[in-house]
Amino acid sequence: MQPSRFLRQADPSALPTQSARWFIFVDDNLVVLPNGESARVPDVQTLAELGVSPQDPALLGYDDDVPCFLGRLESIELAPPLQAIGLRQAYGLLSERDYGIAGYAAQIAHWERTTRFCPVCATPTEHAQGERAKRCPNCGFTQYPRVSPAIIVLIYREGQVLLTRQPQWPKGRYSLVAGFVEPGESLEACVRREVAEEVGVALSDVRYLGSQPWPFPHQLMCGFVARYHDGELAIDTSELEDAAWFDLDALPDLPPPLSIARRILDWHLALQSDAQVLFPDDPASV
């Protein structure tokens, strides 16, 4: 038996069938049907029974031959028992497969909202045929969904890890150094630059671990681990509220399991306990 998979497809002319499922957004919030401690995305029949008609339908692809569509609603059109929740809140409520599709849908929804006009000549854009793209009918400029690569790195020395805190995070929470890749920069060079800029230390043994799509709104997080080489902590207070070395048995509040930051930390802790572990695949990728 072939394993199930989600097949992305772009077809501006496609219309929802009776078997279609909907990934609908009210602003940046995903519309779901709660069911106790879980939730699911609505299908065509459910929406028809509630008298709800999503706006701006767009085919996302096929989940085991079931078409999945992106749609939009205004808050006043949201009929109970439908609820609109944040994508982070949806983690753990939806199945891993549906959460991965929802993350993809959120990025396409953001792209749809922000590419209505050509950035070259301001003409309204049109959907291209056969690919996920928008083309300007006046000057021919073509836009594709944006992906912004960023690095995130665990810095370690014997028995400790270096963690940072941003002021907008929940009280007491710390995470890893992260930052966006600049034009003309490799991922490894970005790791060294961001660490030097944010906490003032130098690294050795920079090693790539894995990546995670991060739909807030369109990052690709590239995870690394690196050994502390030298330097005293010098915190960039325009970026960070704090940075400190933490003993592995006395870590602060950490990011939730959804994030690659937590997966990197958990992986490193498992290694220190002499467990033979591989860095896990991203569970929310489709």
C-alpha positions, 0 to 999 in steps of 0.5 A: 500500500502506498503511504498517504501524502498531500500533493500540492497543486495550483489550478485557478479554475478548480471548484470544490467538489462534494468531498472537498475540505476547507482551510478557511481563514478569518484574518490570520485565524483558522476556522475549525470545528471543535470536538472535545480536546480535538478539532477538524477542518470543515468539509463542503457538506458541513458548510452547506448545512450551516449556510456558509460560503467561503470567499476567494476559493483556491485549490491547495492540493489533494490529500489522498485524492481529497481536494483541499481548498483555501477560503476566506470569511469575515468574522460576521459570517462565522456560524456556530459551531465554527470557531476561528483560532490562531494557528499556534493554538491549533497545534495539538487540536488538529491531526499532524497532517491537517496542521501541516496543510493548515500551515501551508494554507496560511502562507498561501493566504498571506501571499494572496492578500499581499500580491493583489497588485504588481510591485513594478507597475501597480497593475492588478495581478492575475493567477498564472496557469499551471503553477502557484504564481501571479502575473502582471498582465501589463508588464509581465512581472511574475510573483511566487509565494515568498519563503524567507530563510532564517537560522536558529542555533543551539550554542553549547559548552560542557554541561550548559547551553546559551539561551536568549529571551525577547521581551514580547515572549511569555514571562520567563521563557527563553529560546535559541539565537535566531535570525534571517539570512541576508542576501549573498549569505550562506546559512553557516555564515548567517549563524556566525553573524547572528550569534556575534551580533546578538550575544557577542561570542564566537563559535566552532563546529557549526553543524546543520540539523534540520529545518521546519516551515514556520508559517508566521508568516512565511519563514523556513527555519534552518536548525543548527548546533554549534560549540562555544569557542570564545568571547564574553556575553555582550547582549544586543539590547535592541533585539534581546532582553536577556541572554545567559548560560543555563545548566542542563538540569536547571533550564528555564521555561522553553518554547512549546513542542511545536517549534524547531527550537524545542526539538533541537533542545530536546535532541541535545538533552537526549544526547547528553543522557547517552541516548542514541537518537536521531534528530526527528523529522518535522511532524508538521510538514506536508 
